[in-house]
Amino acid sequence: MGADGQCTEHNCKDCPNREQPAPVARRSAVSWILSGGVAASLVSFFYPIVRFLNPPNIAEAAVDEVLAGKVGDLKANSGKIVKFGNKPALLVHVNDSEWKAFSAVCSHLNCTVQYQDSTSQIWCACHNGIYDLNGRVVSGPPPKPLEEYAVRIRADEVIISRRG
Ligand code: FES
């Protein structure tokens, strides 16, 4: 401050016209809101990714037996996928007197297998895995056979059940 009481320095601490800093409370409130917005954006972006990569464990439905359909629904030398709990099963009507059923989940990378009537084999389209009608691996990458289920006919119904 000069002898005449005028301020000679820009924004000196004794100057009555000194610029006042913005109130800290308002600045910190704006900062808080912006930080919260950024945090919410990050959470909304990453949460679905984390949930996708780490899905919740869903307890497998405890199913030991299912009604797979009527005898007349499936002609000989054909197969169909049916639900066995929360997994697919493959029912094969081999010939007039023989039925087979397997887990339709490929032992390689869990693709769903299908029956091929031209070769009378079970085929996995994902990596060309082939199983025979006993569920054994014929060729391709599957490391293990398919789980085989029991099939019984009750009246005109086809019942698939786990082997006990
Ligand atoms: S998932 Fe079936 S052969 Fe690869």
Residues whose N, C-alpha, C, O or C-beta is under 5 A from the ligand:
A	BS01	FES	C106 H108 L109 N110 C111 C124 C126 H127 N128 G129 P142
